[in-house]
Amino acid sequence: MKYRIGFTIFFVLLATSNFACAQQSREAVKTGIDVLVDSEFEQLKGKKVGLITNATGVNRHLISTIDLLYEADNVELVALYGPEHGVRGDISAGDKVDTYIDEKTGITVFSLYGVTRKPTPEMLEGVDVLIYDIQDIGSRSYTFISTLGLAMEAAAENDVTVMVLDRPNPLGGEKVEGNIVEDGYFSFVSQFPIPYIYGLTPGEIALMINGEGWTENGKKAKLEIIEMENWDRSMTFGQTGLPWVPTSPHIPHQYSAYYYVASGILGELGVFSEGVGYTTPFQVFAAEWIDEAELSARMNALGLEGVIFRPLVFKPYYGRDAGKTLRGVQIHFTEYEKVDLMPLQFWFMQVHNELYPDKNPFEMARSNRLPFFDKVVGSSYIRNTFSETFRVSSIMDYLNKDVESFKETSKKYYLYK
């Protein structure tokens, strides 16, 4: 018996050692800001710089891009621009950002998440280069790429160069899911005709916005991308060797981006909990009336690749469901690359309808939530069609119809293999 245990431990240690060596053999990714620092800011000499950033704009040592630019001898940082959450991440999700003075540098922070979402000519006055350095999560409804597009539009109108300091797509550069936004459903949460998961880095989406003429005025921005080093399309964020800074309060971990895609659309209805308000944001499908054991068994019986579901009972600490006892399932990814993320919330609604046909989430949702749900998914077709039968099979063709054509079109904007 001792021999068997020792033999098992030996192989576990060997496997762990081999995994560690494999991880160490892959060079850590350098983001755009790290590459810019290595060049001693050569590209910015003699230019007045504006910076769009937030708490995720840091180098590999977690030093803010704001501070790196401000303290560089050959960089003149003259303006900051605050998207959702503000330039240092101290503003809550959804809260409007006002124009204010950054205490550390004394530089004015112009708001891009309030009354004004597109930089005005006054905001860009005296700026030669407008830098964008924000970690995104690779989902169309996350508002940072909308801010990027509007900034490019404004820069083109005011003869300002846009420099994107590139960063990894935490979902990787190979996963593409979902339909392209239909006319009539473009909004700040669906700004461009791209799938829900689009498989591009911020630099690549900027190139595509320019190349496909997606700015409202059709003008192309003068664009410069500071490319990453050592990143390839197969990499998720956990493989980069980079520290993760929460992109917003409910995306606390590098893997949170996976769950956001799997449940975030459902959360727009305000009927079910997706885990926001508890320690598992976007990792949950739950409600007060659900039998967690039965739901778990039914969800696992679907045999969906790369994912399993665990029964869960919890009380949210804050938000709409604070203090309520909620029951449902926690999502666990076993093989992320095999999971179809976006359909998971629709699979849940299919099983939920089988168990609780009298609780139609589209009828239970407040009327003002339905248009927002449609904007996030980019069409009313999905809601209207799915609600007829609550069968995922009724919408899968629609969800997949644009994937291959988008992959083909987007390839010409790839910066990385």
N, C-alpha and C positions, 0 to 999 in steps of 0.2 A: 504493500500500500504506500509506504514512504517513498519507494522507488517511483511509483506512478505519479505521486504528487510532485516529487522533485523533477521528474521528466517534463510534466506539464508546465511547471514554473519556468524551467529552462526555455521551453519554446515560447512561452508568453514574453519572457524577457528578450528573447531573440527577435521576435516579431516587433516588439516595442522599439528595440534598438534599430532595427531596419527601417521602421517608420520614421524615427527621429532622424536617421541619416538621410532618408529621402527628403524630409522636410528641409534639413540643413543644406542639402545639395542644390536646392532651388534658391537662387538669389532673391533676396527681398526686393519687392517692387519699390521703385522710386517714383513718387508722384510728381506732377508738374512743378509744384513749389520746390521740391527737393532738387530737381534738375535746374530750376532757375537759380536757386542758391548756389549750386555747384558752378554755374556760369558766372557767378559774382554779379548777377543782375545786368549782364552786358546789354541785353535787349532793351533795358529801360533807361540807359544813360541819357541824360539831357532831356528827359520827357517828364511831363506832369501826369501823375498816375491817380486814377480813381479805382476803388476796389469794391466789388460785390462779393461779400463773403458772410459766413456765420461761424458758429462754434466749431464746425467740422473743417474749417480752413486752417489746417495745421500741418507742420512738416512731420517727418518720421519721429522726431523727438517731442512732439506735442506742443511745439511753440507756434503761436498764432501767426498766420500769414500777415495779419495787420502789423504785428510787432516786428516781424522780420523785414517788412518793407519800410516801416517807419524808422527803424534803427540803422538801415543800410545807408552808408555814406553817399552812395551814388544814385539814390532813389528819392524823388520828391513826391511823397504821398500827400495829395491835396484834398481828397474826398473819399468818404465811405458810403456804402449803400446797403441798407438793411432789408433783406427779404423776410419771409415768415420766420419768427423767432428772434429777429435782430442779429446784429453782426457778432455778438458774443454769446448768443444763445440764452439770453436772460429774459425772453418774452415768451409767454405760454402759447401753445398751439391755437391758432385761430384768432388770437388777440391782434388788434391793429398795431402797427409799428408807427410811431410818430417820429418826426425829424428831431434829432437831439444831438448833443455833443458827447463824443466818446471820452470818458473821464481820463483814461490812461494817456491818450495822445493829444487830446484837445481838438481833434478833427471833427468836422460836422458829419453826422450820419444822416443821409437822406433816406426817407422811408420809401420802400418799394412794396409794402404790404399794408395798404390803407387806402386812402382816397386815390393815391397815385401808385400805379404798379409799373408804369413805364417811365424811365427817366425823362424829365423835361429838359428843354434846351438850357434853362437856368441851372439845373442840377449838373449839367455836363460842361458848363462854361469853364474854360481854362484847362480842361482835361484833354490830354493827347492820347492816352491809352487807358481803356477801361478793362480792368482785369476781373475775370470771373473765377473764383476758387471755392467751390462748394461740393461736398460729397453727396451724391445722389443715391437713390435706391433702385433705379432701373424700372420704375413703374410710371406709366403715363399720367396717373392722377396725382402724383407727388408734385407740388407746385414749383419746385426749383427750376425745372427745365422751361417752364412757362416764363419765369423771371428772366432766364437766359435769352429766350427768343425775343422778348420785349426789349431787353437791353440791346440786343443786336439791331433791332429795328430802329431804336432811338440813336444808336451810334452811327448807323448808316445815314440817317437824316442830318446828323451834326458833324459828319466827317471826323469821327473818332474811331480809332482802331480798337478792336476787341481782342483781348488775349485770354484764351482759356487755359488755365493750369489744369491739365487733365488728371482724372482720378479713375479708379476701377469702378466698373459696374458690379455691385455685390452679387447680382444674380448671374454673373458671367456674361460672356459675349456670344453665347450660342443659343440660349433659350429665348424663343420668341413665341408669344401666345396672345390670342385675342383678336377681335375684329378691329378694323380701322374706324375712326370716328366718322360718323355720317354728317352731311350738311345739316345744320340746324341744331347740332349738339356740341359744337365747339365752345369751350369755356376755359376758365383758368385751370380747371382740373382735367381738361382734355383739349389742350391748346393746338395740337398738331395732328395731321392725319397719319398716325402711327398706331401699331397694336398696343395692347395694354402692357405687355412686356416686350420691349423693343430691342434689347440686346446690344445697345451701343453705349459708349462712354460719353461723358459730357462733351468732350472735344469732337467726337464723331457725330453726335446729334447736332452740334453747332454747324459742322460742315454740311450736314444734310439739310438743315434749315436754310442755309445759304444756297446750296446747290439746287434744291427743289423749289426755291422761291416762295417759302412759306411765310415770310413777313408780310404784314398787311399792305405795305406800300410797294412790295416787290423789289425794293432796293437790297443789294447785297452789302453786308458789312465787310469792312477790311478786317480780315480774320487771321489771327496767328494762334496756333496751338502749340503749347509747350508739352510735348508728348512724354508719357511715362517711359520708364525703362524697366525691362524684365517682366512686363505683364503680357499674358496671352489670353485668347478668347475663352479657353477652357477653365480659367481660374475663377473661383468664387472668392469672396473677400477673405475667408479664413485661410486661404492658400497664399496670400500676398505677403505675409510677414509684417503687415502694418497694424498699428493699434486702431481699434474702432472707437470713434467718438459718436455718441448718439446723434443722429440726424434730426431728431425731434424727440420729445419726451417719451413717446410710445414706440420708438424704434431704438431701444436701449442696447441691442446686441447686433453683431454683424449678421446673424441669422434671422433677425426680426424682419428683414426685407422679404424673406420667403413667405412668412406668415401674413404680412400685410397684403400680399397679392391674393392669398388663399381665402381671406375673410373680410378684408376691408370694404369690399363692395357691399356685402351683406350688411355690414355695420351701418351703412348709410340709411337703411330703412328705420333704424331706431326701435326695432322689435326684439331682436335677439342680442345677446351680449357676445362680442367677439373677444372679450377678455380685457378691454380697456377699463381701467379702474381697479384692476387686480394686478398680480405679479406676472401675469401671462398675457400681455397685450397682443392681440391678433392671433393667439394660439388656441382659441376656444370657440365652440358653438354651444350656446347655452340659453336657457330660459327657466322661469320658475316652474312651469308645468311639465317639463320633460322628465321622463324616466331615464336616468343616465345609463343604467346597465343595458336596457333594451336598445337605446340609441347607439351605444358603443357596439353592441353585437350586430346590429343592422348595418352600421357604417363599415365595419370590418368585413361583413359578408359580401360587400360590393367587390372585394378583391382588387381594390385600386393599387396600382404599382407604386412602391416607394413610400408608402404612408400607412400608419396604423393609428387607431383611435383608442383613447383610454377614458374610462368613466371619470367624471370630475364633479364634485360639489364644492361650491365656494361662495363667499360673500365679498363683493367688491367693496373697496375702501372709500371710493369716491365716484362721482359721476351719476348718471341717470339711475343706476341700479344699486347705489350705495346702501349697504345694510340688508339687501334682499338675499335670500338663499337661492342661488341659481344652480341648475343641474344641467349637465350636458357632457361633452367630450373635449378632451385636449388632443390637439393634433401633434403627432410625432412623425417627423420625416426620417425614414431609414435609408433611402437612396434618393437624395434630392434630385439628381439629374434625370430620374425616371418619372418624377411627379408632374402631372399636369396641374399647375397651381391654381389658375383662375377658375376652372370648373368645380373645385372642391366645395365652394360655398353653395353651388347649385346642386351638387350631389347631396349635401346636407339638407337643403330645402326639399329635395325629392323624397328623402327618407322621412323627414319631418312631416310632410304631407300624408305619407302612408300611415304614420302613427297618429297624427292629429289633423285629420282632414277639415275639422271645423275651425282651425286656426290658420287662416290664410294671411301670410305676412304682408301681402300687398294691400289687403283690405284693412289690416290692423295698423299699418303705418299711417302717420299723419299725412295729409294730402300734399303738404309742401315738401315731403321727403321724396316723393316719387319722381318729380322732375330732376332732382339732384342725383338720384340713383341712375336715371337715364343718362345724365351728363357724364357721370363717372364711367359707365360702360360704353358710352359713345353712341347710344341708339335707344329708342323706345321699343324696337323690334324684340329685343331679348326679353324684356319684362312682359310685353304683350303676348308673345308666343309661349314662353315658359309657363305663364300663369294659366294657360288653357288646360294643360295636362300635368304640369309639374314633373315632366320627364326631361332629363338632361339630353336625351337623344334628340329632342325637338330643336335644340339650339346649337348642338355641336358643329354642324356644318357651317352655321353662320359664324361661330367663334373662330373656326379654322380657315375661313374662306380667303383671308388676306395674308396668311402667314408666309407661304412660299413666295408669293410675289413681292412681299416686303423684304424678305431675306435677300432676294435677288437684287432689288433696287438699292438696298442699303449697303451691299458689298462694296460698291464703288467709293464709299466713304470710310471704309475700314482703315484704321491707322495701325492695327496690330493683327497678327496672324492667329 
